[in-house]
């Protein structure tokens, strides 16, 4: 047990000495790497698959995706809005009125999100995320 504690303390001491000795280099490397990682992530996030949308021909996958769309944006939204209202009731019981107001506002946003999704995708020509 003492050897493990000694090993842990010595590794912390070694890391602290390394940081104190080379912290400016580590900060410079981090400052260079972080923008590169962000640029790489943005570049790969903008990939578009060429060709026509053939998702209507996939009957079983389309049914599964429509079910997932309904589950996420209708059922789950209602459950989470209900949990927000339940939380606000509990917070009012505990006399924490500020967080209770935030929970009510969250319930309004979450509860109305299915309507937002439908409206947004009707503009694009569909009825939901996977439709």
C-alpha positions as CSV (number, residue, x, y, z in Angstrom):
1,X,0.0,0.0,0.0
2,X,2.8,2.4,0.9
3,X,4.6,1.7,-2.4
4,X,1.4,2.5,-4.4
5,X,1.0,5.8,-2.4
6,X,4.7,6.6,-2.9
7,X,4.4,5.8,-6.6
8,X,1.3,8.0,-7.0
9,X,2.9,10.9,-5.1
10,X,6.1,10.6,-7.1
11,X,4.3,10.5,-10.5
12,X,2.3,13.7,-9.4
13,X,5.6,15.4,-8.4
14,X,7.2,14.4,-11.7
15,X,4.2,15.7,-13.7
16,X,4.3,18.9,-11.8
17,X,8.0,19.4,-12.4
18,X,7.5,18.6,-16.1
19,X,4.6,21.2,-16.3
20,X,6.6,23.8,-14.4
21,X,9.6,23.3,-16.7
22,X,7.9,23.1,-20.1
23,X,4.5,24.7,-19.6
24,X,5.1,27.4,-22.3
25,X,5.8,24.7,-24.9
26,X,2.7,22.7,-23.9
27,X,0.5,25.8,-24.2
28,X,2.0,26.6,-27.6
29,X,1.4,23.1,-28.9
30,X,-2.2,23.2,-27.5
31,X,-2.8,26.6,-29.1
32,X,-1.7,25.1,-32.5
33,X,-3.5,21.8,-32.2
34,X,-6.9,23.1,-31.1
35,X,-7.7,25.2,-34.2
36,X,-6.4,22.4,-36.4
37,X,-8.8,19.9,-34.7
38,X,-11.7,22.4,-35.0
39,X,-10.9,23.0,-38.7
40,X,-10.7,19.2,-39.4
41,X,-14.0,18.6,-37.6
42,X,-15.8,21.3,-39.6
43,X,-14.3,20.0,-42.9
44,X,-15.5,16.5,-42.2
45,X,-18.9,17.7,-41.0
46,X,-19.7,19.4,-44.3
47,X,-19.5,16.2,-46.4
48,X,-22.4,15.8,-48.8
49,X,-23.2,12.5,-50.5
50,X,-23.7,13.0,-54.3
51,X,-26.7,11.6,-56.1
52,X,-30.4,11.4,-55.8
53,X,-32.4,10.7,-52.6
54,X,-33.5,7.1,-53.0
55,X,-34.8,6.6,-49.4
56,X,-38.3,6.0,-50.6
57,X,-37.3,2.7,-52.1
58,X,-36.1,1.4,-48.7
59,X,-39.4,0.3,-47.2
60,X,-38.3,-1.4,-44.0
61,X,-35.6,1.1,-43.2
62,X,-38.0,4.0,-44.0
63,X,-40.6,2.5,-41.7
64,X,-38.0,2.2,-38.9
65,X,-36.8,5.7,-39.5
66,X,-40.3,7.1,-39.5
67,X,-40.9,5.3,-36.2
68,X,-37.7,6.8,-34.8
69,X,-38.8,10.2,-36.0
70,X,-42.2,9.8,-34.2
71,X,-40.6,8.4,-31.1
72,X,-38.1,11.2,-30.7
73,X,-40.0,14.2,-31.8
74,X,-43.5,13.3,-30.5
75,X,-43.4,10.7,-27.7
76,X,-40.1,11.6,-26.1
77,X,-40.9,15.3,-26.3
78,X,-44.1,14.8,-24.5
79,X,-42.4,12.7,-21.8
80,X,-39.6,15.2,-21.3
81,X,-42.1,18.1,-21.2
82,X,-44.1,16.2,-18.5
83,X,-40.9,15.7,-16.5
84,X,-40.1,19.4,-16.7
85,X,-43.6,20.2,-15.4
86,X,-43.2,17.6,-12.7
87,X,-39.8,19.1,-11.8
88,X,-41.3,22.6,-11.6
89,X,-44.0,21.4,-9.3
90,X,-41.4,19.8,-7.0
91,X,-39.3,23.0,-7.1
92,X,-42.4,25.1,-6.2
93,X,-43.0,22.7,-3.3
94,X,-39.4,23.3,-2.2
95,X,-40.0,27.1,-2.6
96,X,-37.3,27.5,-5.4
97,X,-39.3,29.7,-7.7
98,X,-36.5,30.7,-10.1
99,X,-35.6,27.1,-11.2
100,X,-39.4,26.4,-11.3
101,X,-39.9,29.1,-13.9
102,X,-36.9,27.8,-15.9
103,X,-38.5,24.3,-15.9
104,X,-41.8,25.7,-17.1
105,X,-40.1,27.5,-19.9
106,X,-38.2,24.3,-20.8
107,X,-41.4,22.4,-20.9
108,X,-42.9,24.9,-23.3
109,X,-39.8,24.7,-25.6
110,X,-39.6,20.9,-25.4
111,X,-43.3,20.4,-25.7
112,X,-43.6,22.6,-28.8
113,X,-40.5,21.1,-30.6
114,X,-42.6,18.6,-32.6
115,X,-44.5,21.4,-34.1
116,X,-41.3,23.3,-34.9
117,X,-39.8,20.2,-36.6
118,X,-42.9,19.7,-38.7
119,X,-43.0,23.4,-39.7
120,X,-39.3,23.5,-40.6
121,X,-39.4,20.3,-42.7
122,X,-42.6,21.4,-44.5
123,X,-40.6,24.3,-45.8
124,X,-38.1,21.8,-47.2
125,X,-40.7,19.5,-48.6
126,X,-41.0,16.8,-45.9
127,X,-43.0,16.1,-42.8
128,X,-40.2,15.2,-40.4
129,X,-36.5,14.4,-40.1
130,X,-36.8,11.0,-41.8
131,X,-39.8,11.6,-44.0
